[in-house]
Amino acid sequence: MANLGAIVDTTNLTDADWAEIDKGFSKALDELADRDPVQFLDIVTAYFPHAVLEVIKDEHCSKWNSLTRSSTKSTLQTIVRRQAKRESNEL
């Protein structure tokens, strides 16, 4: 599979082009979320690490009251460690 990476030259991309890119990216993420939620979380966390952590914190507080404080803390620590490892590998 090709690694597309970042868009190199955005000069000629119109708003309509960006809308199509966003639509394709969103569709791919939606399909991945259904197929492999763990990989979906890994990918979304790579793009939006702080936003993902905030969503997880909010979800744990509002909807998952049956989870213990300890399990929530453990889940968040795992995500933070994974993200820190990724960021240190980028240096």
N, C-alpha and C positions, 0 to 999 in steps of 0.2 A: 504494500500500500504506500502511496506517495505521501511524503511529509510536506504539506503545503506551507506550514510556518506562517509568518507574518506577511501581510500584503506589502510589497516592496514600493510600488508607485500608485498612489491613490489619486493622482492628478486628474485623470479622466473619469473617475467614478462619480456618477450623479447620485442624487438622493434616491432615485428609483433603483439604482444598482445596489446601494447600501441596504435598501429594503429587501431586495432579493437575497443578498448575502445573509442578512439577519434572519430572514424567513427560513433559508436552508439550514443555517446553524441551529435555529430553534427547533426545527423539525427533527434534525439529527439528534439533538439532545433529548427531545421528547421520546423518540424511539428507543434511545439508549436507556433512558430512565425506566422504561417498561421492561426492557430486555435484561439489563444489568444495573440495578440501582447503586451498587458499590462503585462500579467504574464511573457511572454518571457523577456520583459525589466526588470522586477523585478528580475528574476533569473540570467540573464546575468550581471546585476548590482551587484548582490551579489558576483559573481565570479570576475568581472573585473570593480570595481567601477570607477577608474580613466580613464580607456580606454573608458568606456561608456560615461562619461561626455565629453571627448575630441571629440568623434564621434558626439555627439549631438551638441556641439558647432560648429564643422565644418559643419555639415549638415545645421544648422540654417543659418550660414553665407553664404554658397555657393548655396543652393537650395531653401530655403524657404524665399526669399526676401520679400514676401508679409506679413510675420508675423512681427508684430511690435517689437521693442526692448523691450518693456514692457512685452509682452506675452512670449518672449524668456527668459527674465530674470526670470519671474514667473515660467516657466517650469523648468528651471535649479535649482531655489531655492527649489522647491518642491522635486526634485530628491535628492538634497544635504541634505535637512532636513530628508527625508526618510532614506538615507544612514547613516546619523549621528545617527539617532534613533536606527538603526540596530546595529551600532558599539557600542553604549553605552550600549545596552542590552547584548552584548557579554562580557562586562567587569565584 
